[in-house]
Amino acid sequence: MAEKVEITPEIQSRLDALAEKYEASGQELLAFLDGLLYQDYNTYWDYIHLDTLLSLQNPITSFPDEEVFIMYHQITELYFKLSLHEISQLAEARGEVDGETFVSKIQRINRYFSALTHSFGVMERGMKREEFLKFRMSLIPASGFQSVQYRMIEIGATDFINLVELPHREALREEAHDIPKLYQYVYWKKGATMADTGQKTLTLRQFEKKYSPKLLQMARDYQECNIWQVYRSLPEEEQHKESTREQLRQLDLNVNVNWPLQHYRTSAVYLAQRPNDILSTGGTNWQKYLPPRFQKRIFFPELWTAQEKEEWGKSWVQSVLEEAEEAPKPQGGAKQEEKL
C-alpha cells in the first residue's frame, strides 16, 4: 500500500490553482481528480495514433515500390503541415510578433523545407524505374500537382500578386487586391492546361472543384497577414536586420527553387526519355512547370536585386545538374534532361 502523501505547501498551491481553474468552467476539483484516477496511462502508440498512421499506406497495385512512393508523398504532406502550422501562428499574432519570434518561425519553416528537399531526394534512387512506370499508370489522373497544402504555403507566404503567372503579373499589379481576378491567372493553372488546346486537364478540374473556394477564402484572409505583411509590420530596425532578411531570402529559395528543382530532378530520373519525355499522371507539363526559371515565382521580390531576379534559379540549376551527372541512376534509369 502506498504511503500517505504529505500535502506540502507546493502541492496545496497546485490544488488551489486547479480548483480555481475548474471552478471557472463549472466543474469541481473532486470530479477532475476522479477523472485522473480512472484514466488509463498514456502510451506512445496511442498518443501519436501509430496503428492508424501505419495503416494509411494502401497501394492499389502489387508492385512493392508503390508503397515507397506513397510514404514519401505522405512525408511531404506532413512537412507541409508543419510549415503551415508556423505560418498560421504568425498570421494570428500579426502586430504582436517581435523580431526574434518572427525569425524563429521562419527558421523553422526553412528547416522543414531543407529536410523535405533532402528526404524527397532519397526517392531519386528509392524505386525501381520499371516498377514505377507501371504502377503510376494506375494513379491517373491523381498528381502531386493536387497538393493543396503547397498552394496554401504559397498564399500564406506572399502577396497574391506574386503567384500570378509571369506574363500577367505586372499588368495586374494595380488590381492586386482583386483576389478572384488574380486567381484566374494564378501560375499553377498553366501547369495543368493542355498546350495544344488550352483546355484544363481533368487533374486541374478536380483540384479546382474541391479546393478553389478554400484557396480563394485563404487568399482574402491572408492579404494583410501573410509572411511578407507580418515582416512589414515589424519595427523598421528589425526589418533592416540582415539576419531577418537572410532568413526570408532562404525561405524564397527553399520553396521556390530548391524544392521544385529536387522535385524536377526526381521526375527527370523516372520520366525523362529520348526523344519525348513521359507524361505525368496528371497530364501536367512537368518540364516547364517545375523549373523555377520559367515561372520566376518570388515571394519577396523586394529583397532581391534586379540581376538576381533575372537569373532566378540559374545558379542552383547548374549545381543540381553537375551533382546529377555524378549520381548513380536507379535500376533502369534514364539520362536526365540537359537543361532545366
C-alpha positions as CSV (number, residue, x, y, z in Angstrom):
1,M,0.0,0.0,0.0
2,A,1.4,3.4,-1.0
3,E,2.5,5.7,1.8
4,K,0.2,8.6,2.7
5,V,1.2,11.7,0.7
6,E,2.1,14.7,2.7
7,I,0.3,17.8,1.5
8,T,3.2,20.2,1.2
9,P,2.7,23.9,0.5
10,E,3.8,23.3,-3.1
11,I,1.1,20.6,-3.6
12,Q,-1.5,22.7,-1.9
13,S,-0.8,25.7,-4.1
14,R,-1.3,23.4,-7.2
15,L,-4.5,22.0,-5.8
16,D,-5.8,25.6,-5.2
17,A,-4.9,26.6,-8.7
18,L,-6.6,23.5,-10.2
19,A,-9.7,24.2,-8.0
20,E,-9.8,27.8,-9.4
21,K,-9.4,26.6,-12.9
22,Y,-12.1,24.0,-12.8
23,E,-14.5,26.2,-10.8
24,A,-14.3,28.8,-13.7
25,S,-15.5,26.0,-16.1
26,G,-18.4,24.9,-13.8
27,Q,-16.6,21.8,-12.6
28,E,-15.5,20.7,-9.2
29,L,-11.9,19.8,-8.4
30,L,-13.0,16.5,-6.9
31,A,-14.6,15.4,-10.2
32,F,-11.4,16.3,-12.1
33,L,-9.3,14.2,-9.6
34,D,-11.7,11.3,-10.0
35,G,-11.2,11.6,-13.8
36,L,-7.4,11.4,-13.3
37,L,-7.8,8.3,-11.1
38,Y,-9.9,6.4,-13.6
39,Q,-7.9,7.4,-16.6
40,D,-5.5,4.9,-18.1
41,Y,-1.8,5.6,-18.5
42,N,-1.0,7.2,-21.9
43,T,1.2,5.3,-24.3
44,Y,3.4,6.4,-27.2
45,W,1.4,4.4,-29.8
46,D,-1.9,5.8,-28.6
47,Y,-0.7,9.4,-28.4
48,I,0.6,9.5,-32.0
49,H,-2.0,7.1,-33.3
50,L,0.7,4.8,-34.5
51,D,-1.5,2.0,-35.7
52,T,-3.7,4.4,-37.7
53,L,-0.6,6.1,-39.1
54,L,0.9,2.8,-40.3
55,S,-2.4,1.7,-41.8
56,L,-2.6,4.7,-44.2
57,Q,-0.3,3.2,-46.9
58,N,-2.7,1.4,-49.2
59,P,-1.2,0.5,-52.6
60,I,-3.6,-0.2,-55.5
61,T,-1.1,-2.5,-57.4
62,S,1.1,-5.4,-56.3
63,F,4.3,-3.6,-57.1
64,P,6.3,-3.3,-53.8
65,D,7.8,0.1,-54.6
66,E,4.4,1.7,-54.8
67,E,4.3,1.7,-51.0
68,V,7.6,3.7,-51.1
69,F,6.0,6.2,-53.4
70,I,3.0,6.6,-51.1
71,M,5.1,7.1,-48.0
72,Y,7.4,9.7,-49.4
73,H,4.4,11.8,-50.5
74,Q,2.8,11.4,-47.1
75,I,6.1,12.6,-45.5
76,T,6.0,15.6,-47.9
77,E,2.5,16.5,-46.8
78,L,3.5,16.3,-43.1
79,Y,6.3,18.7,-43.7
80,F,3.9,21.0,-45.5
81,K,1.6,20.8,-42.5
82,L,4.4,21.7,-40.1
83,S,5.2,24.7,-42.3
84,L,1.5,25.8,-42.3
85,H,1.4,25.5,-38.5
86,E,4.2,28.1,-38.2
87,I,2.6,30.4,-40.9
88,S,-0.8,30.3,-39.2
89,Q,0.8,31.3,-35.8
90,L,2.5,34.3,-37.4
91,A,-0.8,35.3,-39.1
92,E,-2.8,35.1,-35.9
93,A,-0.3,37.2,-34.0
94,R,0.3,39.9,-36.6
95,G,1.1,43.2,-35.0
96,E,2.2,41.5,-31.8
97,V,5.1,39.5,-33.3
98,D,8.6,40.6,-32.2
99,G,11.6,40.2,-34.4
100,E,13.1,37.3,-32.5
101,T,9.8,35.3,-32.7
102,F,9.4,36.1,-36.4
103,V,12.9,34.9,-37.3
104,S,12.4,31.8,-35.2
105,K,9.3,30.8,-37.1
106,I,10.9,31.4,-40.5
107,Q,13.9,29.4,-39.4
108,R,11.6,26.5,-38.5
109,I,10.0,26.6,-41.9
110,N,13.4,26.7,-43.6
111,R,14.5,23.6,-41.6
112,Y,11.3,21.8,-42.6
113,F,11.8,22.5,-46.3
114,S,15.5,21.7,-46.1
115,A,14.7,18.3,-44.6
116,L,11.8,17.8,-47.0
117,T,14.1,18.5,-50.0
118,H,16.7,16.1,-48.8
119,S,14.1,13.5,-48.0
120,F,12.5,13.7,-51.4
121,G,15.9,13.4,-52.9
122,V,16.3,10.0,-51.4
123,M,13.5,8.9,-53.8
124,E,15.7,9.5,-56.8
125,R,17.2,6.1,-56.2
126,G,14.4,4.8,-54.0
127,M,12.3,2.9,-56.5
128,K,12.8,0.6,-59.5
129,R,12.1,2.6,-62.6
130,E,10.4,-0.2,-64.4
131,E,8.1,-0.7,-61.4
132,F,7.3,3.0,-61.2
133,L,6.5,3.3,-64.9
134,K,3.9,0.5,-64.4
135,F,2.2,1.3,-61.2
136,R,2.0,5.0,-62.0
137,M,-0.5,4.2,-64.7
138,S,-3.0,3.2,-62.1
139,L,-2.8,6.6,-60.5
140,I,-4.2,8.6,-63.4
141,P,-5.3,11.4,-63.0
142,A,-4.0,11.8,-59.5
143,S,-1.0,14.0,-59.3
144,G,1.3,15.8,-56.8
145,F,0.0,18.9,-58.6
146,Q,-3.1,18.4,-56.4
147,S,-1.3,19.1,-53.2
148,V,-3.4,21.9,-51.7
149,Q,-1.1,22.4,-48.7
150,Y,1.7,23.6,-51.0
151,R,-0.7,26.2,-52.5
152,M,-1.6,27.2,-49.0
153,I,2.0,27.7,-48.1
154,E,2.4,30.0,-51.1
155,I,-0.7,32.0,-50.2
156,G,0.5,32.2,-46.6
157,A,3.9,33.4,-47.6
158,T,3.4,36.3,-50.0
159,D,1.1,38.8,-51.6
160,F,-1.1,37.0,-54.0
161,I,0.0,39.1,-57.0
162,N,3.4,37.3,-56.8
163,L,1.6,34.0,-57.6
164,V,0.1,35.3,-60.8
165,E,1.8,33.8,-63.9
166,L,4.7,35.9,-65.2
167,P,3.2,37.3,-68.4
168,H,0.2,38.8,-66.5
169,R,1.9,39.8,-63.2
170,E,2.8,43.4,-63.9
171,A,-0.3,44.2,-65.8
172,L,-2.5,43.1,-62.9
173,R,-0.3,44.7,-60.2
174,E,-2.7,47.7,-59.8
175,E,-5.5,45.2,-59.1
176,A,-3.5,43.3,-56.5
177,H,-6.5,43.2,-54.1
178,D,-8.9,41.8,-56.6
179,I,-8.3,38.2,-55.5
180,P,-10.9,36.5,-57.7
181,K,-9.5,38.2,-60.8
182,L,-5.9,37.3,-59.8
183,Y,-6.9,33.8,-59.2
184,Q,-7.9,33.4,-62.8
185,Y,-4.2,33.9,-63.7
186,V,-2.5,32.0,-60.8
187,Y,0.6,30.3,-62.2
188,W,-0.2,26.7,-61.3
189,K,-3.2,26.6,-63.7
190,K,-1.0,27.0,-66.7
191,G,1.0,23.9,-65.5
192,A,-2.1,21.7,-65.9
193,T,-3.5,23.2,-69.1
194,M,-3.0,21.3,-72.3
195,A,-0.7,23.4,-74.5
196,D,-2.3,22.4,-77.9
197,T,-5.9,23.0,-77.0
198,G,-5.8,25.4,-74.0
199,Q,-8.2,23.1,-72.1
200,K,-7.8,22.3,-68.4
201,T,-6.7,18.8,-67.6
202,L,-9.0,16.6,-65.5
203,T,-6.4,16.9,-62.8
204,L,-6.9,20.7,-62.7
205,R,-10.7,20.5,-62.9
206,Q,-10.8,18.1,-60.0
207,F,-8.5,20.3,-57.9
208,E,-10.5,23.5,-58.6
209,K,-13.8,21.9,-57.8
210,K,-12.5,20.6,-54.4
211,Y,-10.2,23.5,-53.3
212,S,-10.9,26.8,-55.2
213,P,-13.4,28.1,-52.6
214,K,-11.0,27.3,-49.8
215,L,-8.0,28.9,-51.5
216,L,-9.9,32.0,-52.5
217,Q,-11.0,32.5,-48.9
218,M,-7.5,31.9,-47.6
219,A,-6.1,34.4,-50.1
220,R,-8.6,37.0,-48.9
221,D,-7.9,36.3,-45.2
222,Y,-4.1,36.5,-45.7
223,Q,-3.9,39.7,-47.6
224,E,-2.8,41.6,-44.5
225,C,-1.2,38.8,-42.5
226,N,0.9,36.7,-44.9
227,I,4.6,36.3,-44.0
228,W,5.6,39.4,-46.0
229,Q,3.0,41.6,-44.4
230,V,3.9,40.3,-40.9
231,Y,7.5,41.2,-41.8
232,R,6.4,44.7,-42.9
233,S,4.6,45.1,-39.6
234,L,7.9,44.7,-37.6
235,P,9.7,47.8,-36.3
236,E,12.0,49.2,-39.0
237,E,15.2,48.2,-37.2
238,E,14.0,44.6,-37.2
239,Q,13.1,44.7,-40.9
240,H,16.6,46.0,-41.7
241,K,18.5,43.3,-39.8
242,E,20.4,41.3,-42.3
243,S,19.7,38.1,-40.3
244,T,16.0,38.6,-40.7
245,R,16.2,39.4,-44.4
246,E,18.5,36.5,-45.0
247,Q,16.0,34.0,-43.5
248,L,13.3,35.4,-45.8
249,R,15.6,35.0,-48.8
250,Q,16.4,31.5,-47.8
251,L,12.7,30.7,-47.5
252,D,12.2,32.1,-51.0
253,L,14.9,29.8,-52.3
254,N,13.8,26.7,-50.3
255,V,10.1,26.9,-51.5
256,N,10.6,28.3,-55.0
257,V,13.9,27.0,-56.1
258,N,15.4,24.1,-54.1
259,W,12.1,22.2,-53.6
260,P,10.9,22.5,-57.2
261,L,14.3,21.6,-58.5
262,Q,14.5,18.5,-56.4
263,H,11.1,17.5,-57.5
264,Y,12.1,18.1,-61.1
265,R,15.3,16.1,-60.7
266,T,13.4,13.2,-59.2
267,S,10.8,13.4,-62.0
268,A,13.5,13.5,-64.6
269,V,15.2,10.4,-63.3
270,Y,12.0,8.4,-63.8
271,L,10.2,10.2,-66.7
272,A,13.0,11.6,-68.9
273,Q,13.1,9.6,-72.1
274,R,14.5,10.4,-75.5
275,P,13.2,11.7,-77.8
276,N,9.9,12.5,-76.0
277,D,9.6,12.6,-72.2
278,I,6.9,10.5,-70.5
279,L,3.8,12.4,-69.5
280,S,3.0,12.9,-65.8
281,T,0.0,11.1,-64.4
282,G,-1.9,14.3,-64.1
283,G,-1.1,15.4,-67.7
284,T,0.9,18.4,-66.2
285,N,3.8,19.8,-68.3
286,W,6.4,19.0,-65.6
287,Q,9.3,20.0,-67.8
288,K,8.1,23.7,-67.8
289,Y,6.0,23.7,-64.7
290,L,8.7,22.7,-62.2
291,P,11.9,24.6,-63.2
292,P,12.0,28.0,-61.4
293,R,13.4,29.9,-64.3
294,F,10.2,29.6,-66.3
295,Q,7.8,30.9,-63.6
296,K,10.1,33.1,-61.6
297,R,8.0,32.7,-58.5
298,I,9.5,35.0,-55.9
299,F,7.8,35.6,-52.6
300,F,9.8,38.6,-51.6
301,P,11.0,40.4,-54.8
302,E,11.9,43.5,-52.8
303,L,14.7,41.5,-51.1
304,W,16.4,40.6,-54.4
305,T,18.4,42.6,-56.9
306,A,17.3,43.0,-60.5
307,Q,20.1,40.7,-61.6
308,E,19.2,38.1,-59.1
309,K,15.6,38.1,-60.2
310,E,16.6,38.0,-63.8
311,E,18.8,34.9,-63.2
312,W,16.4,33.3,-60.7
313,G,17.3,29.7,-60.2
314,K,20.0,29.5,-62.8
315,S,23.0,29.0,-60.5
316,W,21.1,26.4,-58.4
317,V,20.1,24.6,-61.6
318,Q,23.7,24.4,-62.7
319,S,24.7,22.9,-59.3
320,V,21.9,20.4,-59.5
321,L,22.9,19.3,-63.0
322,E,26.5,18.9,-62.0
323,E,25.6,16.9,-59.0
324,A,23.1,14.8,-61.0
325,E,25.8,13.9,-63.6
326,E,27.8,12.2,-60.9
327,A,24.9,10.5,-59.2
328,P,24.1,6.8,-60.0
329,K,20.8,6.2,-61.6
330,P,18.1,3.9,-60.3
331,Q,17.7,0.5,-61.8
332,G,16.6,1.0,-65.4
333,G,17.2,4.8,-65.0
334,A,17.2,7.2,-67.9
335,K,19.6,10.1,-68.6
336,Q,18.2,13.4,-67.3
337,E,17.4,16.4,-69.4
338,E,20.4,18.6,-70.2
339,K,18.5,21.8,-69.4
340,L,16.1,22.7,-66.6
